[in-house]
Amino acid sequence: MCFNSFFFLFFFMLINFFFFVYFIMNGLSVFFEWEIISFNSMSIVMSILLDWMSLLFMMFVSLISSVVIFYSKSYMNSELNLNRLIILVLMFVFSMVLLIISPNLISILLGWDGLGLISYCLVIYYQNLKSYNAGMLTALSNRIGDVMILMVICWIMNYGSWNYIFYFDFMKNDYVMFIISFMIIIAAMTKSAQIPFSSWLPAAMAAPTPVSALVHSSTLVTAGVYLLIRFNYLLIDMFFFKVLLFLSILTMFMSGISANYEFDLKKIIALSTLSQLGLMMSILSLGFPDIAFFHLLTHAMFKALLFMCAGVIIHMMNDIQDIRYMGGLSLYIPLTSLCLNISNLSLCGIPFLSGFYSKDLILEMVSFNSFNLMVFILFYLSTGLTVFYTFRLIMYVMISDFNLMMIYNLYDEDYIMLNSMFVLLFMSLLSGSFLSWFIFFYPYMIYLPFNLKLMVIYVSILGSILGFMVSNMGIYSLNKLLLSYNLSSFLCLMWFMPNLSTYGLSYIYLNFSQILFKNIDMGWSEIYSGKGIFNILKNYSVFYNIYQMNNFKIYLFSFILWFMILFIFFFI
Amino acid sequence: MAQIPLGVKTHAQKVCSLYKRALRNLEAYYDRRHVYRYQAVLLRERFDKHAKETNMIKANELLKEGEEELFLKQHPIPKYFATSPGGVAHERVVTPPDWVLDYWHPLEKAQYPEYFKKREQRKKEFVAMWEKEYGKPDEKDKHH
């Protein structure tokens, strides 16, 4: 099953690659349409749009999913239900492809809902309490987006068909289009975990690591970004897009800070994904969908690789994910640490790795456009924070003292996992330059002052120094987390956002239902029905018991009574 | 039901429990072993200072203060072992034991007649094999 699926997806990737090259060389885009039914001036059609963008994205999705399936052969080796995982992953890829190629809102909904449902099934793949909670949070957060898409489908019925791409130019200033684009943005925000909905992404790390590598880093979460890229013509003048800019920059900043306080290896990587999603969303809302797509692709490569390295480490450490138990691992797992470091540096945007080409372009565009100081500062702070948590992670996991147990035997000899990682290693080294030379060769004329151009380098150096300093712990050093406890726990727990979307929402209802439970279930209804009837019957039977138990007394009493009556009757 | 105390803890047990939880909390803050050892010694010193306290009212107050301090300084991300309760891999893979199948309802069993027929046969063979190797069990070993 594993090998067949890998083979299938790999060839699907190759086909996509050839078609992509053919399409982009000839400037083609193909639109298929089958009419299913047409009534009442409304046509229901199944349509497929193939252009270089959808083919390229499909190629990346199928490449990552094929190596992830190859990787799970070894990672999930002891799993009894491996086939279930493979089938779920294949269904996931199918939904993703459906979402990518459809210019039609109904088939987008099918893909979108499929993604939500299958990601729920994948999060609860391990059946413990943590996974169940995480799965419920994931499913319900994504459900908001599904509902938004459903409402968009209802609204777009006004135009007579669901092929939204036909209405971009003509209906742009329509009021209905305004509502539609607002809802689309909310839907994309839930899928891409932007700020009010961010808590599900770190929680979804309860899924198995290969799933995190495919679903929660590179494909599912970028579905929202992809949808907004497709809808971009419509949204660009909207006011709410500016709000999205604000929210996405805050997401980027918040997750950058939280990643610095986090100790769970997978959650750190998830938070860095969140930060990169914020980056994509923000450059999208600045009006550069192509650069957002570029970053989406390069990010997918190195983030999937990062998760796979984390998987190797977790496997080796007997399921331990807490980086406080790790340290000095680069001595034992040189090849994995090579992959981890390259993907991490690519994430930081170190020159000539894949992340550099997209991230540097984004930052240059931000500097080049005249936005306010807050946008500017938050962008550069978040870039610095990325380097900050990356260096902290490398210091904790790879460099400092070993922290787990007295006797250990760690090694790096699982070649199935390593092979699949090397494919992605190759891609995260080269995909940035490949894409920027062949596809995104827009003649952007960027003209910046010297210091502004070097701003990225400055914040990176500052971030790396800080990352080194926080992970260095002297024997007499005071714990900074303890000194600023309240602030730290606020930043540590993602600005209390998980509490907001779990306890915060359920508290009111649970509290109210407890009051109802106490007053009605255990209170009045108990008095008047169950317990009350019982009490009445009990009291009566106690009362009658007096007569039953006191036969002799009653006999005497009635004798005396009759005697008195007779006495009165005869003598008075 | 969870609130019902199932046993009375002595004061010493309460103090020991507090000490252990405080150490685990320190472990979460100070992740290098030698730094943790230094902090643990400092913590031990704080506990030892009042070890010989004979005034129970004061000792109780100290315990209460200690619990309060631990609660206020609880690490936001406590350090759990992966397979312990609260850890990431706790009860991740639970394989139901084989005897669960014996407790299926007869109607449920009737849905897989061949399997259960074979299973009964296997059980008999297993008992026969066991008795052949180790002999029949004594009557006095049979409790029920």
Interface residues (C-beta under 8 A of the other chain):
Chain A: E79 L80 Y126 Q127 N128 L129 K130 S131 A206 Y261 E262 F263 D264 N318 D319 I320 Q321 D322 R324 Y325 Y396 S400 D401 N403 M473 G474 I475 Y476 S477 N479 L481 L482 Y485 S488 S489 C492 L493
Chain B: A28 Y29 Y30 D31 R32 R33 H34 V35 Y38 L72 K73 H75 P76 I77 K79 Y80 F81 A82 T83 V88 A89 H90 E91 R92 V93 V94 T95
